[in-house]
């Protein structure tokens, strides 16, 4: 599955637009606690463990979006946008949502 943030694929012709597809992944509050408990991972203001979880969430969101497009018959997704949102829950807990959205298409 070809995935691109652009609205066209250079050298390829779009023959069919299937429509909007998306995928989401949510990191729970317990992950944040785990990250802060292992503060020793932070080097230069960055947390390797946190970045690893964010990459994993991004891959899950992209994978779900690709599967949805594949089920429609698409072989590419164009105009992909990745969003990272913080969602506050009751009693101070929070979650981080990663979403991927794009347009499923058939290219030749």
WOJONOR-V758181 format. One record per residue. N is the residue number from 0. NEAR is the number of other C-alpha atoms within 8 Angstrom. D_FIRST is the distance of its C-alpha to the first C-alpha in whole Angstrom. Layout:
n:N near:NEAR d_first:D_FIRST
n:N near:NEAR d_first:D_FIRST
This chain:
n:0 near:7 d_first:0
n:1 near:6 d_first:4
n:2 near:8 d_first:6
n:3 near:10 d_first:10
n:4 near:8 d_first:13
n:5 near:8 d_first:15
n:6 near:7 d_first:15
n:7 near:7 d_first:15
n:8 near:10 d_first:13
n:9 near:4 d_first:16
n:10 near:4 d_first:16
n:11 near:8 d_first:14
n:12 near:7 d_first:15
n:13 near:11 d_first:14
n:14 near:8 d_first:15
n:15 near:7 d_first:15
n:16 near:9 d_first:15
n:17 near:11 d_first:14
n:18 near:7 d_first:15
n:19 near:8 d_first:15
n:20 near:12 d_first:13
n:21 near:13 d_first:14
n:22 near:13 d_first:15
n:23 near:13 d_first:18
n:24 near:11 d_first:19
n:25 near:9 d_first:23
n:26 near:10 d_first:25
n:27 near:9 d_first:29
n:28 near:9 d_first:32
n:29 near:6 d_first:33
n:30 near:8 d_first:30
n:31 near:8 d_first:32
n:32 near:8 d_first:35
n:33 near:8 d_first:34
n:34 near:11 d_first:33
n:35 near:7 d_first:36
n:36 near:6 d_first:38
n:37 near:7 d_first:37
n:38 near:8 d_first:38
n:39 near:5 d_first:38
n:40 near:9 d_first:35
n:41 near:9 d_first:35
n:42 near:7 d_first:36
n:43 near:4 d_first:36
n:44 near:5 d_first:35
n:45 near:8 d_first:32
n:46 near:11 d_first:31
n:47 near:8 d_first:29
n:48 near:8 d_first:28
n:49 near:8 d_first:28
n:50 near:9 d_first:25
n:51 near:8 d_first:23
n:52 near:9 d_first:23
n:53 near:9 d_first:22
n:54 near:8 d_first:19
n:55 near:8 d_first:19
n:56 near:12 d_first:19
n:57 near:12 d_first:16
n:58 near:8 d_first:14
n:59 near:11 d_first:15
n:60 near:15 d_first:14
n:61 near:12 d_first:11
n:62 near:9 d_first:10
n:63 near:11 d_first:12
n:64 near:15 d_first:10
n:65 near:11 d_first:7
n:66 near:8 d_first:9
n:67 near:10 d_first:11
n:68 near:16 d_first:9
n:69 near:10 d_first:8
n:70 near:7 d_first:12
n:71 near:8 d_first:12
n:72 near:7 d_first:11
n:73 near:12 d_first:8
n:74 near:12 d_first:5
n:75 near:12 d_first:5
n:76 near:16 d_first:7
n:77 near:15 d_first:11
n:78 near:11 d_first:14
n:79 near:13 d_first:13
n:80 near:8 d_first:16
n:81 near:8 d_first:17
n:82 near:8 d_first:20
n:83 near:8 d_first:23
n:84 near:7 d_first:26
n:85 near:8 d_first:29
n:86 near:8 d_first:30
n:87 near:8 d_first:34
n:88 near:8 d_first:35
n:89 near:5 d_first:39
n:90 near:4 d_first:41
n:91 near:6 d_first:40
n:92 near:8 d_first:36
n:93 near:10 d_first:33
n:94 near:12 d_first:29
n:95 near:11 d_first:26
n:96 near:13 d_first:23
n:97 near:15 d_first:20
n:98 near:13 d_first:18
n:99 near:15 d_first:14
n:100 near:13 d_first:14
n:101 near:13 d_first:13
n:102 near:13 d_first:12
n:103 near:16 d_first:10
n:104 near:16 d_first:10
n:105 near:13 d_first:10
n:106 near:10 d_first:11
n:107 near:6 d_first:13
